[in-house]
């Protein structure tokens, strides 16, 4: 479809704008899903429990354990978890590991 504003054709910029708008709407929807899942008490409890298991795993603290490697480890330990949950588990496990390393017994 071709649009005309003040006599100028706008098809190209409008298609670019429309595509970028669609991407933004998709990203906002994904962000909302993350927020809802983080606030869901049942999901949060499962994530925290799995994060504790992950944080205690020997490979979690292995030398050169990148976030990607930790996410892979989590996906192997918890194969029924979705990618979004895996990322949240790894993030929580990072926090638990840091906390345990810096808090006296």
C-alpha positions as CSV (number, residue, x, y, z in Angstrom):
1,X,0.0,0.0,0.0
2,X,1.3,3.4,-0.9
3,X,0.7,6.5,1.4
4,X,1.0,10.1,0.3
5,X,1.8,12.9,2.7
6,X,2.1,16.4,1.2
7,X,2.4,14.9,-2.2
8,X,5.4,12.6,-1.4
9,X,5.3,8.9,-1.6
10,X,5.9,7.3,1.8
11,X,5.7,3.6,1.1
12,X,9.4,2.9,1.9
13,X,9.7,4.7,5.2
14,X,6.3,3.6,6.3
15,X,7.1,-0.1,5.8
16,X,10.4,0.4,7.7
17,X,8.5,2.2,10.5
18,X,5.8,-0.4,10.6
19,X,8.3,-3.2,10.8
20,X,10.2,-1.5,13.6
21,X,6.9,-0.9,15.4
22,X,6.0,-4.6,15.2
23,X,9.4,-5.5,16.6
24,X,9.0,-3.1,19.5
25,X,5.5,-4.5,20.3
26,X,7.0,-8.0,20.2
27,X,9.8,-7.0,22.6
28,X,7.3,-5.3,25.0
29,X,5.2,-8.4,25.0
30,X,8.3,-10.5,25.9
31,X,9.3,-8.1,28.6
32,X,5.8,-8.3,30.1
33,X,6.0,-12.1,30.1
34,X,9.3,-11.9,32.0
35,X,7.7,-9.5,34.5
36,X,4.7,-11.7,35.0
37,X,6.7,-14.9,35.4
38,X,9.0,-13.2,38.0
39,X,6.0,-12.1,40.0
40,X,4.2,-15.4,39.9
41,X,4.8,-16.9,43.3
42,X,4.7,-20.6,42.2
43,X,7.1,-20.0,39.3
44,X,9.4,-18.0,41.6
45,X,9.6,-20.8,44.1
46,X,10.5,-23.3,41.5
47,X,13.2,-21.0,40.0
48,X,14.7,-20.3,43.5
49,X,14.8,-24.0,44.3
50,X,16.4,-24.9,41.0
51,X,18.9,-22.0,41.4
52,X,20.0,-23.3,44.7
53,X,20.7,-26.7,43.1
54,X,22.5,-25.0,40.2
55,X,24.6,-22.8,42.5
56,X,25.8,-25.8,44.5
57,X,26.9,-27.8,41.4
58,X,30.6,-28.2,40.9
59,X,30.6,-27.1,37.3
60,X,28.8,-23.8,38.1
61,X,31.9,-22.5,39.8
62,X,34.4,-24.1,37.4
63,X,37.1,-21.9,35.9
64,X,35.9,-20.1,32.8
65,X,32.2,-20.9,33.6
66,X,30.5,-18.3,31.3
67,X,26.9,-17.4,31.5
68,X,26.3,-19.5,28.4
69,X,27.9,-22.5,29.9
70,X,25.9,-22.1,33.1
71,X,22.7,-21.8,31.1
72,X,23.7,-25.1,29.3
73,X,24.3,-26.8,32.6
74,X,20.9,-25.6,33.9
75,X,19.2,-26.9,30.7
76,X,20.8,-30.3,31.3
77,X,19.9,-30.3,35.0
78,X,16.3,-29.1,34.3
79,X,15.4,-30.3,30.8
80,X,11.7,-29.5,31.4
81,X,12.5,-25.7,31.9
82,X,11.8,-23.2,29.2
83,X,14.5,-20.8,27.9
84,X,13.1,-17.9,29.9
85,X,13.1,-20.0,33.1
86,X,16.7,-21.2,32.4
87,X,17.9,-17.6,32.2
88,X,16.0,-16.7,35.4
89,X,17.5,-19.8,37.2
90,X,21.0,-18.8,36.1
91,X,20.6,-15.2,37.2
92,X,19.3,-16.3,40.6
93,X,22.1,-18.9,41.0
94,X,24.6,-16.2,40.2
95,X,23.2,-14.1,43.0
96,X,23.0,-17.0,45.4
97,X,26.6,-18.0,44.7
98,X,27.8,-14.4,45.1
99,X,25.9,-14.1,48.4
100,X,27.3,-17.4,49.8
101,X,30.8,-16.4,48.9
102,X,30.6,-13.1,50.7
103,X,28.5,-13.8,53.8
104,X,30.3,-15.3,56.8
105,X,29.0,-18.6,58.1
